[in-house]
Amino acid sequence: MDIFTTMITPYKKDGSIDYETAEKYVDWYFENNLTGIFAICQSSEIFYLSLEEKVELNRRVYKRAKALERESGKTFTIVSSGHTSNTLEAQAEELNAVYESGTDALILITNRLDPNNEGDDVFIENAEKLLRLLPDAAKLGLYECPHPYKRLVTPKILDWCLKTGRFYYMKDTCCDAQILKERSEQLKGSNFKLLNANCQTLLESMQNGGDGYCGIMCNFHPKIYSWLGKNFKSDPEKAKLIQSLIGTFGFTEVGLPYPLTAKYHMTLCGIETENIARNRDSAELTQYAKDCVKQMKSVTDYAEELIGE
């Protein structure tokens, strides 16, 4: 199973990106058994970064990840988005710049291909236009990003993706176990991997043929997700317990001020990070929120001992 985290963006006190700390995050993700990083995504505050910042952050993440890959002999995949503009021409400029900075796959945000939710024909028409503006060698993926609205993929769109032969990853945010099952069945036998972003349905989705996880909670307990992906078949009873744990933890996605919580958690893990985000007020990270993150980390540490990680 592939277990990916979503990359968060650290800042210096002056509000500029702290690229050195971002590289430390890459090391932490790798050391905590993840197989990949989704860089330049919503967790990265993608809609609040300039193109120059997106490119440089992606370049640093990719370079560091590939150095770790070479040193260890273990695959460490980087997939990257980057297109937030409204016009296809501007999106192509963004994606080409990110591609040139280094990535294993370019991830297309679904709502950018159908900004007014006009239907599958419009989506496919726009996607075909965009693909013609991207390098032929670029592997591609999809991301059902919730902002500015969640444009879910349909069976018709998945069929089109399969026919192109260019799509390899999808970050699925439907949060529906039955839809996940149907998508897994549709993609069965292809090279197109379905990665569930919803932790509450993760175990069921893997049991039904899904290919793993790509989500924000790997900023908090990546080893637990890694263990689940490797052992859910061989140790089903413990897997149920771990699923209950991550499913409960997952509700902090909306109840607490993410990504400030993830940055605070990095500080708890020894990577000093400023309490700054461009999409949230720093004051939202209250003592209550900090205490909740500390409690979650304590239980995470216990769970890691339980599973021997």
C-alpha positions, 0 to 999 in steps of 0.5 A: 500500500502507498501511504502519502502525506500532504505537505505543509508549508512552514514560515519564518517570523517575517512570513516568508517560506522557511525552506530549510524547515520544509526539508526537515519535514521531508526527512521526518516523513521519510524516517516515519515510514511513509512512501510518498509526499503530496507536495504543493497541495491544499495543506501547503496553502497552495492558493496563498503561494506565489508561483515562484514560492510553489516552484521553489518549495517543490524543488526543495522537497523533490531534491531532498526526497530523491537524495533520501531515496538514493541513500536508502535504496527505498522508493520515496515518491513525490507527486505535486500539484500547483495549478490554482488559476482559472484559465487553462493557459495559466494553469499550464504555466503553473504546472509546467513550472512545477514539473520542471522543478521535479516531480514523479507525477503532476496532480490535476485539481478536479475543480480547476477543470470544471470551475462552474460545475457544468458537467463531465463533457466540460471537464473532459474537454478542458482536461484534454486541452490542458494535457496538450499543454503539458509535457507528453512524458509527465505522469498525471493524477487527480485531486478532488480538492475541497476548495473552492468546491469539491468536484467529484470524479464520475465513472465517465471521467475515470474511463477517460483517464484510463483511455489516456494511459497517463494517469497514475494517482488519485487523491480521493475525497468522496468519503463514501465507502461504496463509491470508493469500492466502485472506483476501485473495481473500475480501476482494477488491473490498471496502473491508476492508484486510488489513494483515500484521503478519508481516514474513517473509511481507510481500512474498508477501502483497502479491503475493497481494493484501494491502494492506500492513503493520501491525507493530512493525518500523516502529519500527526501519526505516519507510522500508524498509517504505514503499519495499517497499510502493511498489516491490515490483511495479516493482523485483521483484529489489530487493524480494526483497533488501529482503524478505530483509533485513526478514525477518531483522531481524524475528526480533528481535521475539522474541529481544530485549526489545521494546518496550524495544528500540524505545524505545532505537532512538528514542534512537539516532534523536535522540528521548531516551527513558527505558528504561522499560516496564510489561510488561518489566524495564528490566534486560532491555535489556542491552548485548548488546541495545543492540549488536544494535539498533545493528547493525540501525540501521547496516544499516538506514542502508545499506539506505536509501542502497541504495534511495535513501530 
